[in-house]
Amino acid sequence: MKIKKNRKKVHVKSGEIVKIISGNSKGKIGKIIKVLPKKNKIIIENLNIATKHSKAKNNNSSGQLIKIERAIDSSNVKLHSNKDDN
């Protein structure tokens, strides 16, 4: 008996230029860094930035704020072409 995997096919690939069509960053354009097909999400370069706090590792160093890109759902983006500048 075969086990079905609930993995959806993502309509975009890593390295492609996409335009965000919904959410806080609507209308922005960016390049895909990574695709997460199991979660149906993608990570776009310099978009959907979140701030992460890190504690000091030892007494000599101080804590810091790290800005990282967070994943967004792949259904919120579409492929971008120069013809489609709406």
ZAKOL-558609 format. One record per atom (N, C-alpha, C, O): residue in three letters; atom name; y, x negated, z. Coordinates in steps of 0.02 Angstrom, whole numbers. Atoms other than C-alpha are relative to their C-alpha. Layout:
BEGIN
<atom 'ALA'; 'CA'; <Y; X; Z>>
...
This chain:
BEGIN
<atom 'MET'; 'N'; <-59; -42; 0>>
<atom 'MET'; 'CA'; <0; 0; 0>>
<atom 'MET'; 'C'; <62; -44; 0>>
<atom 'MET'; 'O'; <70; -88; 42>>
<atom 'LYS'; 'N'; <-62; 39; 5>>
<atom 'LYS'; 'CA'; <168; -71; -53>>
<atom 'LYS'; 'C'; <52; 27; 48>>
<atom 'LYS'; 'O'; <57; 87; 60>>
<atom 'ILE'; 'N'; <-56; -20; -43>>
<atom 'ILE'; 'CA'; <316; -70; 64>>
<atom 'ILE'; 'C'; <64; -3; -41>>
<atom 'ILE'; 'O'; <79; -54; -72>>
<atom 'LYS'; 'N'; <-62; -2; 38>>
<atom 'LYS'; 'CA'; <480; -16; -14>>
<atom 'LYS'; 'C'; <54; -35; 40>>
<atom 'LYS'; 'O'; <60; -27; 100>>
<atom 'LYS'; 'N'; <-57; 33; -31>>
<atom 'LYS'; 'CA'; <631; -123; 22>>
<atom 'LYS'; 'C'; <62; 40; -16>>
<atom 'LYS'; 'O'; <72; 60; -74>>
<atom 'ASN'; 'N'; <-61; -40; 10>>
<atom 'ASN'; 'CA'; <795; -31; 45>>
<atom 'ASN'; 'C'; <58; -45; -18>>
<atom 'ASN'; 'O'; <113; -38; 10>>
<atom 'ARG'; 'N'; <-53; 45; 23>>
<atom 'ARG'; 'CA'; <896; -165; -43>>
<atom 'ARG'; 'C'; <31; 28; -63>>
<atom 'ARG'; 'O'; <-4; 40; -113>>
<atom 'LYS'; 'N'; <-36; -26; 58>>
<atom 'LYS'; 'CA'; <1028; -99; -161>>
<atom 'LYS'; 'C'; <23; -58; -44>>
<atom 'LYS'; 'O'; <35; -113; -19>>
<atom 'LYS'; 'N'; <-26; 49; 46>>
<atom 'LYS'; 'CA'; <1083; -194; -314>>
<atom 'LYS'; 'C'; <76; 3; 2>>
<atom 'LYS'; 'O'; <105; 56; -6>>
<atom 'VAL'; 'N'; <-73; 3; -4>>
<atom 'VAL'; 'CA'; <1263; -252; -296>>
<atom 'VAL'; 'C'; <27; -10; -70>>
<atom 'VAL'; 'O'; <1; -51; -109>>
<atom 'HIS'; 'N'; <-25; 0; 69>>
<atom 'HIS'; 'CA'; <1368; -225; -453>>
<atom 'HIS'; 'C'; <46; -59; -16>>
<atom 'HIS'; 'O'; <69; -65; -73>>
<atom 'VAL'; 'N'; <-42; 59; 12>>
<atom 'VAL'; 'CA'; <1468; -387; -434>>
<atom 'VAL'; 'C'; <-38; -63; 21>>
<atom 'VAL'; 'O'; <-86; -59; 60>>
<atom 'LYS'; 'N'; <33; 64; -15>>
<atom 'LYS'; 'CA'; <1418; -571; -425>>
<atom 'LYS'; 'C'; <50; -48; 32>>
<atom 'LYS'; 'O'; <111; -38; 28>>
<atom 'SER'; 'N'; <-41; 51; -30>>
<atom 'SER'; 'CA'; <1484; -721; -332>>
<atom 'SER'; 'C'; <39; -37; -54>>
<atom 'SER'; 'O'; <12; -54; -107>>
<atom 'GLY'; 'N'; <-43; 35; 48>>
<atom 'GLY'; 'CA'; <1630; -805; -422>>
<atom 'GLY'; 'C'; <41; 45; -44>>
<atom 'GLY'; 'O'; <86; 22; -78>>
<atom 'GLU'; 'N'; <-37; -47; 42>>
<atom 'GLU'; 'CA'; <1694; -648; -508>>
<atom 'GLU'; 'C'; <66; 20; 33>>
<atom 'GLU'; 'O'; <73; 17; 94>>
<atom 'ILE'; 'N'; <-65; -23; -24>>
<atom 'ILE'; 'CA'; <1873; -585; -492>>
<atom 'ILE'; 'C'; <-3; 76; 7>>
<atom 'ILE'; 'O'; <-22; 111; -41>>
<atom 'VAL'; 'N'; <3; -72; -13>>
<atom 'VAL'; 'CA'; <1885; -412; -413>>
<atom 'VAL'; 'C'; <66; 26; 26>>
<atom 'VAL'; 'O'; <107; -13; 51>>
<atom 'LYS'; 'N'; <-59; -35; -27>>
<atom 'LYS'; 'CA'; <2020; -286; -366>>
<atom 'LYS'; 'C'; <-24; 49; 52>>
<atom 'LYS'; 'O'; <-72; 87; 40>>
<atom 'ILE'; 'N'; <18; -46; -54>>
<atom 'ILE'; 'CA'; <2010; -190; -202>>
<atom 'ILE'; 'C'; <30; 68; -15>>
<atom 'ILE'; 'O'; <90; 73; -29>>
<atom 'ILE'; 'N'; <-23; -66; 19>>
<atom 'ILE'; 'CA'; <2022; -3; -234>>
<atom 'ILE'; 'C'; <9; 47; 59>>
<atom 'ILE'; 'O'; <34; 103; 51>>
<atom 'SER'; 'N'; <-11; -42; -59>>
<atom 'SER'; 'CA'; <2021; 65; -55>>
<atom 'SER'; 'C'; <3; -44; 62>>
<atom 'SER'; 'O'; <-24; -99; 63>>
<atom 'GLY'; 'N'; <-6; 36; -63>>
<atom 'GLY'; 'CA'; <2063; 11; 122>>
<atom 'GLY'; 'C'; <69; -29; 9>>
<atom 'GLY'; 'O'; <115; -14; -30>>
<atom 'ASN'; 'N'; <-65; 30; -16>>
<atom 'ASN'; 'CA'; <2206; -89; 199>>
<atom 'ASN'; 'C'; <25; -47; -54>>
<atom 'ASN'; 'O'; <86; -53; -63>>
<atom 'SER'; 'N'; <-19; 49; 51>>
<atom 'SER'; 'CA'; <2206; -218; 59>>
<atom 'SER'; 'C'; <-1; 30; -70>>
<atom 'SER'; 'O'; <-12; -6; -119>>
<atom 'LYS'; 'N'; <4; -34; 65>>
<atom 'LYS'; 'CA'; <2211; -89; -82>>
<atom 'LYS'; 'C'; <48; -31; -50>>
<atom 'LYS'; 'O'; <107; -41; -35>>
<atom 'GLY'; 'N'; <-41; 27; 53>>
<atom 'GLY'; 'CA'; <2275; -162; -246>>
<atom 'GLY'; 'C'; <0; -75; -4>>
<atom 'GLY'; 'O'; <25; -103; -53>>
<atom 'LYS'; 'N'; <1; 74; 1>>
<atom 'LYS'; 'CA'; <2248; -345; -201>>
<atom 'LYS'; 'C'; <-58; -25; -41>>
<atom 'LYS'; 'O'; <-110; 8; -48>>
<atom 'ILE'; 'N'; <49; 30; 44>>
<atom 'ILE'; 'CA'; <2149; -460; -314>>
<atom 'ILE'; 'C'; <-23; -65; 30>>
<atom 'ILE'; 'O'; <17; -104; 56>>
<atom 'GLY'; 'N'; <27; 62; -28>>
<atom 'GLY'; 'CA'; <2033; -600; -260>>
<atom 'GLY'; 'C'; <-66; -18; -32>>
<atom 'GLY'; 'O'; <-95; 20; -70>>
<atom 'LYS'; 'N'; <62; 27; 27>>
<atom 'LYS'; 'CA'; <1881; -705; -301>>
<atom 'LYS'; 'C'; <-55; 8; 53>>
<atom 'LYS'; 'O'; <-43; -4; 112>>
<atom 'ILE'; 'N'; <56; -10; -45>>
<atom 'ILE'; 'CA'; <1711; -667; -224>>
<atom 'ILE'; 'C'; <-29; -67; 20>>
<atom 'ILE'; 'O'; <-46; -108; -23>>
<atom 'ILE'; 'N'; <29; 62; -26>>
<atom 'ILE'; 'CA'; <1647; -808; -112>>
<atom 'ILE'; 'C'; <-75; 9; 9>>
<atom 'ILE'; 'O'; <-114; -34; -11>>
<atom 'LYS'; 'N'; <70; -10; -17>>
<atom 'LYS'; 'CA'; <1482; -732; -56>>
<atom 'LYS'; 'C'; <-18; 73; -6>>
<atom 'LYS'; 'O'; <23; 117; 7>>
<atom 'VAL'; 'N'; <26; -68; 6>>
<atom 'VAL'; 'CA'; <1376; -577; -89>>
<atom 'VAL'; 'C'; <-57; 8; 51>>
<atom 'VAL'; 'O'; <-101; -35; 55>>
<atom 'LEU'; 'N'; <52; -15; -50>>
<atom 'LEU'; 'CA'; <1269; -500; 50>>
<atom 'LEU'; 'C'; <-37; 63; -22>>
<atom 'LEU'; 'O'; <-19; 118; -1>>
<atom 'PRO'; 'N'; <32; -59; 29>>
<atom 'PRO'; 'CA'; <1147; -385; -44>>
<atom 'PRO'; 'C'; <-37; 43; 51>>
<atom 'PRO'; 'O'; <-43; 104; 40>>
<atom 'LYS'; 'N'; <36; -41; -50>>
<atom 'LYS'; 'CA'; <1048; -329; 111>>
<atom 'LYS'; 'C'; <47; 49; 35>>
<atom 'LYS'; 'O'; <26; 104; 53>>
<atom 'LYS'; 'N'; <-49; -43; -32>>
<atom 'LYS'; 'CA'; <1206; -258; 188>>
<atom 'LYS'; 'C'; <46; 36; -49>>
<atom 'LYS'; 'O'; <87; 77; -29>>
<atom 'ASN'; 'N'; <-41; -28; 53>>
<atom 'ASN'; 'CA'; <1285; -210; 21>>
<atom 'ASN'; 'C'; <75; -16; 11>>
<atom 'ASN'; 'O'; <118; 27; 1>>
<atom 'LYS'; 'N'; <-68; 21; -15>>
<atom 'LYS'; 'CA'; <1442; -309; 67>>
<atom 'LYS'; 'C'; <15; -65; -37>>
<atom 'LYS'; 'O'; <-30; -101; -59>>
<atom 'ILE'; 'N'; <-22; 61; 32>>
<atom 'ILE'; 'CA'; <1545; -449; -8>>
<atom 'ILE'; 'C'; <56; -32; 41>>
<atom 'ILE'; 'O'; <88; 2; 81>>
<atom 'ILE'; 'N'; <-55; 36; -33>>
<atom 'ILE'; 'CA'; <1666; -582; 56>>
<atom 'ILE'; 'C'; <46; -25; -55>>
<atom 'ILE'; 'O'; <24; -58; -102>>
<atom 'ILE'; 'N'; <-49; 18; 50>>
<atom 'ILE'; 'CA'; <1826; -609; -43>>
<atom 'ILE'; 'C'; <47; -53; 29>>
<atom 'ILE'; 'O'; <68; -49; 87>>
<atom 'GLU'; 'N'; <-41; 56; -21>>
<atom 'GLU'; 'CA'; <1929; -768; -34>>
<atom 'GLU'; 'C'; <71; 22; 20>>
<atom 'GLU'; 'O'; <105; 55; -19>>
<atom 'ASN'; 'N'; <-67; -13; -28>>
<atom 'ASN'; 'CA'; <2089; -752; 74>>
<atom 'ASN'; 'C'; <18; 74; 6>>
<atom 'ASN'; 'O'; <77; 91; 7>>
<atom 'LEU'; 'N'; <-12; -71; -11>>
<atom 'LEU'; 'CA'; <2070; -563; 95>>
<atom 'LEU'; 'C'; <-42; 24; 59>>
<atom 'LEU'; 'O'; <-95; -4; 73>>
<atom 'ASN'; 'N'; <33; -28; -60>>
<atom 'ASN'; 'CA'; <2018; -458; 247>>
<atom 'ASN'; 'C'; <-8; -54; 54>>
<atom 'ASN'; 'O'; <-63; -65; 79>>
<atom 'ILE'; 'N'; <0; 55; -49>>
<atom 'ILE'; 'CA'; <2065; -599; 366>>
<atom 'ILE'; 'C'; <-2; 28; 71>>
<atom 'ILE'; 'O'; <35; 75; 87>>
<atom 'ALA'; 'N'; <5; -18; -70>>
<atom 'ALA'; 'CA'; <2015; -581; 549>>
<atom 'ALA'; 'C'; <12; -63; 42>>
<atom 'ALA'; 'O'; <-4; -118; 21>>
<atom 'THR'; 'N'; <-13; 56; -44>>
<atom 'THR'; 'CA'; <2069; -690; 695>>
<atom 'THR'; 'C'; <-54; -3; 53>>
<atom 'THR'; 'O'; <-68; 47; 86>>
<atom 'LYS'; 'N'; <53; 10; -49>>
<atom 'LYS'; 'CA'; <1931; -761; 805>>
<atom 'LYS'; 'C'; <24; -49; 53>>
<atom 'LYS'; 'O'; <50; -102; 36>>
<atom 'HIS'; 'N'; <-20; 43; -55>>
<atom 'HIS'; 'CA'; <1966; -836; 976>>
<atom 'HIS'; 'C'; <-59; -44; 20>>
<atom 'HIS'; 'O'; <-115; -18; 27>>
<atom 'SER'; 'N'; <53; 44; -23>>
<atom 'SER'; 'CA'; <1866; -988; 1029>>
<atom 'SER'; 'C'; <22; -34; 65>>
<atom 'SER'; 'O'; <79; -55; 71>>
<atom 'LYS'; 'N'; <-15; 31; -64>>
<atom 'LYS'; 'CA'; <1856; -1059; 1204>>
<atom 'LYS'; 'C'; <-1; -76; -7>>
<atom 'LYS'; 'O'; <-27; -104; -55>>
<atom 'ALA'; 'N'; <0; 73; -1>>
<atom 'ALA'; 'CA'; <1884; -1242; 1248>>
<atom 'ALA'; 'C'; <-71; -24; 15>>
<atom 'ALA'; 'O'; <-106; 4; 57>>
<atom 'LYS'; 'N'; <68; 26; -9>>
<atom 'LYS'; 'CA'; <1723; -1343; 1236>>
<atom 'LYS'; 'C'; <-5; -45; 62>>
<atom 'LYS'; 'O'; <-56; -46; 96>>
<atom 'ASN'; 'N'; <-1; 43; -60>>
<atom 'ASN'; 'CA'; <1773; -1467; 1371>>
<atom 'ASN'; 'C'; <70; -1; 30>>
<atom 'ASN'; 'O'; <114; 34; 5>>
<atom 'ASN'; 'N'; <-64; 0; -35>>
<atom 'ASN'; 'CA'; <1917; -1506; 1487>>
<atom 'ASN'; 'C'; <57; -31; -41>>
<atom 'ASN'; 'O'; <115; -14; -31>>
<atom 'ASN'; 'N'; <-52; 35; 38>>
<atom 'ASN'; 'CA'; <2010; -1617; 1362>>
<atom 'ASN'; 'C'; <26; 41; -59>>
<atom 'ASN'; 'O'; <83; 30; -81>>
<atom 'SER'; 'N'; <-23; -39; 58>>
<atom 'SER'; 'CA'; <2020; -1491; 1221>>
<atom 'SER'; 'C'; <24; 69; 22>>
<atom 'SER'; 'O'; <8; 92; 77>>
<atom 'SER'; 'N'; <-25; -67; -15>>
<atom 'SER'; 'CA'; <2107; -1323; 1215>>
<atom 'SER'; 'C'; <-33; 50; -47>>
<atom 'SER'; 'O'; <-61; 31; -99>>
<atom 'GLY'; 'N'; <26; -51; 43>>
<atom 'GLY'; 'CA'; <2051; -1158; 1143>>
<atom 'GLY'; 'C'; <41; 7; -63>>
<atom 'GLY'; 'O'; <96; -21; -68>>
<atom 'GLN'; 'N'; <-37; -6; 63>>
<atom 'GLN'; 'CA'; <2104; -1109; 968>>
<atom 'GLN'; 'C'; <-13; 68; -32>>
<atom 'GLN'; 'O'; <-61; 103; -14>>
<atom 'LEU'; 'N'; <7; -61; 39>>
<atom 'LEU'; 'CA'; <2126; -963; 850>>
<atom 'LEU'; 'C'; <-25; -21; -69>>
<atom 'LEU'; 'O'; <4; -65; -101>>
<atom 'ILE'; 'N'; <29; 16; 65>>
<atom 'ILE'; 'CA'; <2019; -968; 693>>
<atom 'ILE'; 'C'; <6; 62; -44>>
<atom 'ILE'; 'O'; <-13; 117; -23>>
<atom 'LYS'; 'N'; <-6; -55; 47>>
<atom 'LYS'; 'CA'; <2058; -859; 542>>
<atom 'LYS'; 'C'; <-57; -5; -51>>
<atom 'LYS'; 'O'; <-65; -56; -84>>
<atom 'ILE'; 'N'; <57; -1; 45>>
<atom 'ILE'; 'CA'; <1904; -809; 440>>
<atom 'ILE'; 'C'; <1; 64; -41>>
<atom 'ILE'; 'O'; <30; 114; -21>>
<atom 'GLU'; 'N'; <6; -59; 42>>
<atom 'GLU'; 'CA'; <1867; -688; 298>>
<atom 'GLU'; 'C'; <-59; 41; 24>>
<atom 'GLU'; 'O'; <-113; 15; 39>>
<atom 'ARG'; 'N'; <53; -45; -20>>
<atom 'ARG'; 'CA'; <1765; -536; 346>>
<atom 'ARG'; 'C'; <-27; 37; -62>>
<atom 'ARG'; 'O'; <8; 43; -112>>
<atom 'ALA'; 'N'; <32; -35; 55>>
<atom 'ALA'; 'CA'; <1645; -440; 234>>
<atom 'ALA'; 'C'; <28; 71; -8>>
<atom 'ALA'; 'O'; <45; 104; 42>>
<atom 'ILE'; 'N'; <-18; -69; 14>>
<atom 'ILE'; 'CA'; <1695; -277; 150>>
<atom 'ILE'; 'C'; <-55; 31; -43>>
<atom 'ILE'; 'O'; <-94; -5; -75>>
<atom 'ASP'; 'N'; <52; -35; 38>>
<atom 'ASP'; 'CA'; <1585; -146; 67>>
<atom 'ASP'; 'C'; <12; -10; -75>>
<atom 'ASP'; 'O'; <69; -9; -98>>
<atom 'SER'; 'N'; <-7; 14; 71>>
<atom 'SER'; 'CA'; <1550; -180; -116>>
<atom 'SER'; 'C'; <24; 61; -39>>
<atom 'SER'; 'O'; <48; 54; -96>>
<atom 'SER'; 'N'; <-24; -60; 34>>
<atom 'SER'; 'CA'; <1592; 1; -161>>
<atom 'SER'; 'C'; <76; 5; 0>>
<atom 'SER'; 'O'; <104; 47; -35>>
<atom 'ASN'; 'N'; <-73; -1; -5>>
<atom 'ASN'; 'CA'; <1774; -34; -116>>
<atom 'ASN'; 'C'; <34; -46; -50>>
<atom 'ASN'; 'O'; <95; -53; -48>>
<atom 'VAL'; 'N'; <-30; 46; 50>>
<atom 'VAL'; 'CA'; <1800; -156; -261>>
<atom 'VAL'; 'C'; <-24; 18; -70>>
<atom 'VAL'; 'O'; <-76; 51; -79>>
<atom 'LYS'; 'N'; <21; -6; 69>>
<atom 'LYS'; 'CA'; <1794; -154; -449>>
<atom 'LYS'; 'C'; <17; -65; -36>>
<atom 'LYS'; 'O'; <61; -102; -14>>
<atom 'LEU'; 'N'; <-14; 60; 39>>
<atom 'LEU'; 'CA'; <1790; -293; -578>>
<atom 'LEU'; 'C'; <71; 3; -28>>
<atom 'LEU'; 'O'; <95; 56; -49>>
<atom 'HIS'; 'N'; <-68; 2; 23>>
<atom 'HIS'; 'CA'; <1963; -349; -628>>
<atom 'HIS'; 'C'; <5; -35; -67>>
<atom 'HIS'; 'O'; <-27; -87; -78>>
<atom 'SER'; 'N'; <-15; 33; 63>>
<atom 'SER'; 'CA'; <2022; -388; -803>>
<atom 'SER'; 'C'; <75; 2; -10>>
<atom 'SER'; 'O'; <109; 42; 21>>
<atom 'ASN'; 'N'; <-72; 3; 11>>
<atom 'ASN'; 'CA'; <2195; -432; -866>>
<atom 'ASN'; 'C'; <28; 62; -34>>
<atom 'ASN'; 'O'; <87; 76; -28>>
<atom 'LYS'; 'N'; <-21; -62; 32>>
<atom 'LYS'; 'CA'; <2202; -270; -966>>
<atom 'LYS'; 'C'; <16; 54; 51>>
<atom 'LYS'; 'O'; <58; 97; 39>>
<atom 'ASP'; 'N'; <-4; -53; -51>>
<atom 'ASP'; 'CA'; <2188; -164; -808>>
<atom 'ASP'; 'C'; <47; -21; 57>>
<atom 'ASP'; 'O'; <23; -39; 111>>
<atom 'ASP'; 'N'; <-49; 20; -50>>
<atom 'ASP'; 'CA'; <2349; -204; -712>>
<atom 'ASP'; 'C'; <37; 61; 27>>
<atom 'ASP'; 'O'; <99; 60; 28>>
<atom 'ASN'; 'N'; <-32; -61; -26>>
<atom 'ASN'; 'CA'; <2383; -31; -637>>
<atom 'ASN'; 'C'; <27; -10; 68>>
<atom 'ASN'; 'O'; <55; 36; 98>>
